[in-house]
Amino acid sequence: MKEIIAPNKKTILAKIEVLKNKIEKIINDIDEARSQTTEDDDSLVKGLMDKRDLLTNKLTDLRRALPRLEQSSQQLKSFIIEHKEKGFKKNISIVEPAFTDPGKGLISSKSPLAKALDNKKAGDIIEVETPSGSQVFKVLSD
């Protein structure tokens, strides 16, 4: 299994600041929207509140990850997998939920794929239930 270094403290702190600024802006937008809408038509306010809640959850995840990062030099598991039916290959790194970025191959340690890869080695076949149905992968390297 390849080991790569997790995001550093400086990166996490920068992400925390960006999220705090976004949340503050959304709170201001909520106040403005409330002054311009009626109780019958508060879909804009509800949408902004949902966005605020999502960002607040991300902020909480990052804040929780920070002490773990400071306590240890976290390392991530990394795999190369091949989709058995479609034949494409993917580089996958398993990360703390706060650091997920599927476009970069960084998947949450709580995801079904990460759980299926637990204790797997090159040559193993895994089956993962996804919203689009069951997917079968072969582990090419661990």
Secondary structure, 3 states (H helix, E strand, C coil): CEEEECCCHHHHHHHHHHHHHHHHHHHHHHHHHHHHCCHHHCHHHHHHHHHHHHHHHHHHHHHHHHHHHHHCCCEEEEEEEEECCCCCEEEEEEECHHHCEHHHCEEECCCHHHHHHCCCCCCCEEEEEECCEEEEEEEEEC
